[in-house]
Amino acid sequence: MLQATSGVSSSVPPSAVDRSAFSSVAASAGMPLDQYKIIRRNGSVAPFEPGKISIALTKAFIAVNGGQGAASARVRELVEQLTDSAVGALLRRQPHGGTFHIEDIQDQVELALMRSGEHDVARAYVLYREQRNRERATAVPAAAAALNVNHDGSLRPLDVAALTGKIEAACTGLGDAVEVGKILGRTLKDLYDGVMVTEVRKCAILAARSLIEQDPAYGYVTARLLLNNICCEILGEEVVQSEMATRYADYFPKFIKRGIEAELLNEELGRFDLARLAQALEAERDLQFNYLGLQTLFDRYFLHVEERRIELPQAFFMRVAMGLALNEVDRDARAIEFYRLLSSFDFMSSTPTLFNSGTRRSQLSSCYLTTVADDLDGIYEALKENALLSKFAGGLGNDWSNVRALGSRIKGTNGKSQG
């Protein structure tokens, strides 16, 4: 399960693999050890065996101190304490049984070594893990070829070459800042036999996202993998970037028609020259997005029908531009002009405009200021207006200056105001 080093003696004290030695730790967690499993890097599930943590720790000490030093009573006692610490931390996370990923277990071992002050051993352990990660990143695990992917109920072997090609395409133009092997390795690590094809795409996105803190360029890789996922949802299939200009031209008029039929878009949008606007869409501008920007649009802004998105990024910008150009004399030309400005990121409209432009309720203002009158009708009318305005986005500000202060006399009831 765990290995701290390779090429060292496999002689390990028998007590290190005694499963009963950890019964007290398991008992304190309230669950027997057989209620816990581990997920290996190839996706297979195996029993959780704390004894293997002891073996890994012992090998780590052997790598630093040699076989004789690792056989000392002090090291054996320390290995037992460190194993108890790592196992205890894991069981506290899952007090009612469950699964641990192999990487989570190794993280706990590394943390236990650092906290114990065994910095040389911890360093050797960290370096070995990094070395193995690099090796796995540059070589497809043999087990990956045996994985099957669920395509709408039909199992097919995982196409590692196609997955690699997809990641390579997402890394195009980003130079040495990103590594295909790193993303591929992390993606394969989280796959399992029978995984849904949609989950394979999500795993690639999450793998790239986990590397953003190492280099911001991975944010663009993640965005491009997410874009591929969005295309699958909207177009029904994966489309390479070189074909997107053609696909946009075919898709855009259908999108406008569907939006009108679903009573999402203003019917006036159907009277634009949709073929001309479709030809003006610049598919390569999809590559300008970083992950956070595209994910935010996908989560909050793109139009959807029954929870299924119908709006691609460039169609989104054109829809907003068309709404802004509705009352222009040459509205097709103005829509294209507005679109080019928005899609270049040189200018970006406020949230209400992005939400509502081109829709049946094109409320485009960001902020509203109202004055509340000093009577019940005025107060409750202001509340009603606030509710209606907030329904279609927009910040609210109320001027309560006219409303009488706390303790002021109320003539109609001869009482006092509650403020």
C-alpha positions in Angstrom: 0.0 0.0 0.0 2.7 2.4 1.0 6.4 2.4 0.1 8.9 5.0 1.4 11.8 3.9 -0.8 12.8 1.2 -3.2 15.8 -1.1 -3.3 16.1 -1.5 0.4 15.9 -4.5 2.7 12.5 -5.9 3.1 13.3 -7.1 6.6 10.7 -5.5 8.8 10.0 -6.3 12.5 7.1 -8.7 12.7 5.3 -6.4 15.1 5.1 -3.8 12.3 2.5 -5.9 10.4 0.5 -7.2 13.4 -3.0 -6.0 12.6 -4.1 -6.5 16.2 -1.7 -3.8 17.3 -4.0 -1.2 16.0 -7.2 -2.6 17.5 -7.1 0.0 20.3 -7.0 2.8 17.7 -9.9 1.3 15.8 -11.8 0.8 19.0 -11.4 4.4 20.0 -13.0 5.3 16.6 -15.9 3.1 17.3 -15.6 1.0 14.2 -13.6 -2.2 13.3 -10.8 -1.9 10.8 -12.6 -4.1 8.3 -15.1 -1.3 7.8 -12.4 0.8 6.1 -11.1 0.4 2.6 -8.5 2.2 0.5 -8.7 3.3 -3.2 -5.5 2.6 -5.0 -4.2 4.8 -7.9 -5.6 2.5 -10.5 -9.1 2.8 -9.0 -9.2 -0.6 -7.4 -10.4 -1.0 -3.8 -8.5 -2.9 -1.2 -8.7 -3.6 2.6 -7.2 -0.9 4.9 -4.1 -2.5 6.5 -2.3 -0.2 9.0 0.5 -2.7 9.2 1.6 -1.6 5.7 2.0 1.9 7.0 4.5 0.5 9.6 6.3 -1.2 6.8 6.6 2.0 4.8 7.8 3.9 7.8 10.4 1.3 8.7 11.7 1.3 5.1 12.0 5.1 5.3 14.1 4.8 8.4 16.2 2.1 6.8 16.8 4.4 3.8 18.2 7.2 6.1 19.8 5.3 9.0 20.6 1.9 7.5 19.3 -1.5 8.5 21.1 -1.6 11.8 19.8 1.7 13.0 16.3 1.0 11.9 16.3 -2.3 13.9 16.8 -0.4 17.2 14.2 -0.4 19.9 13.8 3.4 19.6 13.0 3.2 16.0 10.5 0.3 16.4 8.7 2.2 19.2 8.7 5.4 17.1 7.3 3.6 14.1 4.5 2.2 16.2 3.7 5.7 17.6 3.8 7.3 14.1 1.6 4.6 12.7 -0.9 5.1 15.5 -0.9 8.8 14.9 -1.5 8.4 11.1 -4.2 5.8 11.6 -5.9 7.8 14.3 -6.0 10.9 12.1 -7.5 8.9 9.2 -10.2 7.2 11.4 -11.2 10.5 13.0 -12.1 11.7 9.5 -14.3 8.7 8.9 -15.7 7.6 12.3 -18.4 5.5 10.8 -16.3 3.6 8.3 -15.5 4.4 4.7 -12.7 4.7 2.2 -9.3 6.5 2.0 -7.4 7.4 -1.1 -3.8 6.2 -1.1 -2.6 9.8 -1.4 -4.5 10.8 1.7 -2.8 8.0 3.7 0.6 9.1 2.5 -0.2 12.7 3.4 -0.9 11.6 7.0 2.4 9.6 7.2 4.3 12.6 5.9 2.6 14.9 8.4 3.3 12.5 11.3 7.0 12.3 10.4 7.3 16.1 10.3 5.5 16.6 13.7 7.7 14.0 15.3 10.8 16.0 14.4 12.2 13.2 12.1 13.0 15.8 9.4 15.6 13.7 7.6 13.3 10.8 7.3 10.4 13.0 6.3 12.6 14.6 3.6 13.5 11.2 2.2 9.8 10.2 2.2 8.7 13.5 0.4 11.5 13.2 -2.2 10.5 9.6 -2.9 6.9 10.4 -3.3 7.7 13.2 -5.7 10.0 10.9 -7.7 7.2 8.3 -8.0 4.7 11.0 -9.0 7.0 12.1 -11.9 7.4 8.5 -13.0 3.7 7.9 -13.0 3.1 11.2 -14.8 5.3 10.2 -17.7 4.0 6.6 -18.0 0.5 5.5 -18.4 -0.3 2.9 -15.6 -0.8 -0.5 -17.1 -4.0 -0.8 -15.2 -5.4 2.2 -17.0 -5.6 0.3 -20.2 -7.8 -2.2 -18.5 -10.4 0.4 -17.3 -13.8 0.4 -19.0 -15.8 3.6 -19.4 -19.6 3.7 -19.3 -21.0 5.3 -22.5 -24.8 5.5 -21.9 -24.9 1.9 -20.5 -22.3 0.5 -22.9 -18.8 -0.3 -21.5 -15.8 0.5 -23.7 -12.1 0.4 -22.9 -10.7 3.7 -21.8 -9.1 5.5 -24.8 -6.0 6.8 -23.1 -4.6 8.2 -26.3 -7.7 10.3 -26.9 -7.7 11.5 -23.3 -4.0 12.5 -23.7 -4.8 14.3 -27.0 -7.6 16.2 -25.3 -5.3 17.4 -22.6 -2.5 18.2 -25.1 -5.0 20.4 -27.0 -5.9 22.2 -23.9 -2.2 22.9 -23.2 -1.5 24.3 -26.7 0.2 27.6 -26.7 1.0 27.7 -23.0 4.6 26.6 -23.3 6.6 24.9 -20.6 4.5 26.4 -17.8 2.1 23.3 -18.1 2.8 19.6 -18.2 0.5 17.2 -20.0 1.9 14.3 -18.0 1.0 15.8 -14.6 -2.6 16.4 -15.6 -2.9 12.9 -17.2 -1.5 11.2 -14.2 -3.8 12.9 -11.8 -6.8 12.2 -14.0 -6.0 8.5 -14.3 -5.5 8.3 -10.5 -9.1 9.1 -9.9 -10.7 6.8 -12.5 -12.1 3.4 -11.8 -13.5 0.6 -13.8 -17.0 1.4 -15.1 -16.7 5.1 -14.6 -19.2 7.3 -16.6 -17.7 9.1 -19.6 -19.0 12.4 -18.1 -16.9 11.7 -14.9 -13.8 11.1 -17.0 -14.2 14.7 -18.4 -14.8 16.0 -14.9 -11.7 14.2 -13.5 -9.6 15.9 -16.2 -11.0 19.3 -15.2 -10.4 18.7 -11.5 -6.9 17.4 -12.2 -5.9 20.5 -14.0 -7.6 22.8 -11.5 -5.6 21.2 -8.6 -2.4 22.5 -10.4 -3.5 26.2 -10.7 -1.7 27.1 -7.5 1.6 25.8 -9.0 1.2 27.9 -12.1 -1.6 30.3 -13.2 -1.3 28.9 -16.7 -3.1 25.8 -15.5 -6.2 28.0 -15.1 -6.4 28.3 -18.9 -5.9 24.6 -19.3 -8.8 24.0 -16.9 -11.0 26.5 -18.7 -10.4 24.7 -22.0 -11.2 21.3 -20.5 -14.4 22.9 -19.0 -15.2 24.4 -22.4 -15.0 20.9 -23.9 -17.4 19.7 -21.3 -19.8 22.6 -22.1 -19.7 21.8 -25.8 -20.6 18.2 -25.0 -23.6 19.3 -23.0 -24.9 21.8 -25.6 -23.8 20.3 -28.9 -24.1 16.7 -27.8 -20.6 15.8 -28.7 -16.9 16.7 -28.3 -15.7 19.2 -30.8 -12.1 20.2 -31.4 -11.3 23.9 -31.3 -10.4 24.0 -35.0 -14.0 23.1 -35.9 -15.7 25.5 -33.5 -16.0 28.4 -36.0 -18.0 26.1 -38.3 -20.1 24.7 -35.5 -20.9 28.2 -34.1 -22.2 29.3 -37.5 -24.6 26.3 -37.6 -25.5 26.4 -33.9 -26.2 30.1 -33.4 -29.5 30.5 -35.3 -30.8 27.3 -33.7 -29.9 28.7 -30.3 -31.9 31.9 -30.9 -34.9 30.0 -32.2 -34.8 27.6 -29.2 -34.5 30.4 -26.7 -37.5 32.2 -28.2 -39.5 28.9 -28.2 -38.6 28.4 -24.5 -39.9 31.9 -23.8 -36.4 33.0 -22.6 -35.5 35.4 -25.4 -37.2 38.4 -26.8 -38.9 37.5 -30.1 -37.3 40.6 -31.7 -34.0 38.7 -31.7 -35.4 36.4 -34.3 -35.7 39.3 -36.7 -31.9 40.0 -36.8 -29.8 38.7 -39.7 -28.8 35.6 -37.7 -26.6 34.1 -40.5 -24.6 37.4 -40.6 -24.3 37.5 -36.8 -23.3 33.8 -36.7 -20.5 34.4 -39.2 -19.2 37.3 -36.9 -18.7 35.0 -33.9 -15.0 34.5 -33.2 -14.6 31.0 -31.8 -10.9 31.5 -30.9 -11.9 34.0 -28.2 -13.2 31.1 -26.2 -9.5 30.4 -25.4 -9.2 33.8 -23.6 -11.1 32.5 -20.6 -9.4 31.4 -17.4 -11.1 28.8 -15.3 -12.8 31.1 -12.7 -14.3 33.3 -15.4 -15.8 30.5 -17.5 -17.0 28.5 -14.5 -18.8 31.6 -13.2 -20.5 32.2 -16.6 -21.5 28.5 -16.8 -22.9 28.4 -13.2 -24.7 31.8 -13.2 -25.2 33.4 -16.6 -25.6 30.9 -19.4 -29.3 30.3 -20.4 -30.6 26.9 -19.7 -33.8 24.8 -20.3 -34.7 22.3 -17.7 -31.2 22.6 -16.1 -29.5 22.0 -19.4 -27.4 24.8 -20.8 -28.2 26.0 -24.3 -25.7 28.9 -24.5 -22.1 28.8 -25.6 -19.7 31.6 -24.6 -19.6 33.5 -27.9 -23.4 33.1 -28.3 -23.8 34.5 -24.8 -21.9 37.7 -25.8 -23.8 38.0 -29.0 -27.1 37.6 -27.3 -26.2 40.4 -24.9 -25.0 42.6 -27.8 -28.3 41.9 -29.7 -30.3 43.0 -26.7 -28.3 46.3 -26.5 -28.8 46.9 -30.2 -32.6 46.3 -30.4 -33.4 50.0 -30.9 -30.4 50.9 -33.1 -31.0 52.0 -36.7 -28.6 49.4 -38.2 -29.0 46.9 -35.4 -27.1 44.0 -37.0 -24.0 46.2 -37.5 -24.3 47.6 -33.9 -24.8 44.1 -32.5 -21.6 43.0 -34.1 -19.8 46.1 -32.9 -21.0 45.5 -29.3 -20.2 41.8 -29.5 -16.6 42.5 -30.5 -16.1 44.9 -27.6 -17.6 42.5 -25.1 -16.0 39.3 -26.3 -12.5 40.9 -26.4 -12.8 41.7 -22.6 -12.0 45.3 -23.4 -15.3 46.2 -21.8 -17.7 44.2 -19.7 -21.3 45.1 -18.9 -22.7 44.8 -15.4 -24.4 41.7 -14.1 -28.0 42.8 -14.8 -27.1 43.5 -18.4 -25.4 40.1 -18.8 -28.3 38.4 -17.1 -31.2 40.1 -18.9 -30.1 41.7 -22.2 -32.0 40.1 -25.1 -34.4 38.3 -22.8 -38.1 38.9 -22.4 -37.5 41.1 -19.4 -34.4 43.1 -20.4 -33.8 45.0 -17.1 -30.3 46.3 -17.5 -29.8 48.7 -14.6 -27.5 47.8 -11.7 -28.7 50.1 -8.9 -32.0 51.6 -7.7 -32.6 54.3 -5.2 -36.1 54.9 -3.7 -37.6 57.2 -1.2 -39.9 55.7 1.4 -43.0 57.7 2.3 -44.1 58.3 5.9 -47.2 56.1 5.9 -48.2 52.5 5.7 -49.0 52.6 2.0 -45.6 54.2 1.2 -43.6 51.7 3.4 -45.2 48.6 2.0 -45.2 49.9 -1.6 -41.4 50.4 -1.2 -41.0 46.8 0.0 -43.1 45.6 -3.0 -40.9 47.6 -5.4 -37.8 46.2 -3.8 -39.0 42.7 -4.2 -39.9 43.2 -7.9 -36.6 44.9 -8.7 -34.4 42.3 -6.9 -36.2 39.6 -8.9 -34.4 40.7 -12.1 -31.1 41.7 -10.5 -30.0 45.1 -9.3 -28.7 46.6 -6.1 -31.2 48.4 -3.9 -30.9 51.6 -1.8 -33.8 53.1 0.3 -34.0 56.6 1.6 -35.9 56.5 4.9 -35.4 60.2 5.8 -39.1 60.9 5.5 -40.1 58.2 7.9 -40.7 59.6 11.4 -38.2 58.7 14.1 -38.6 56.4 17.1 -41.0 57.7 19.7 -42.6 60.3 17.3 -46.4 60.8 17.8 -48.8 59.0 15.5 -51.9 61.2 15.1 -54.3 58.5 13.8 -53.8 56.2 16.8 -52.5 58.7 19.3 -49.6 56.3 19.8 -45.8 56.5 19.3 -43.7 55.3 16.4 -41.6 52.2 16.8 -39.1 53.7 14.4 
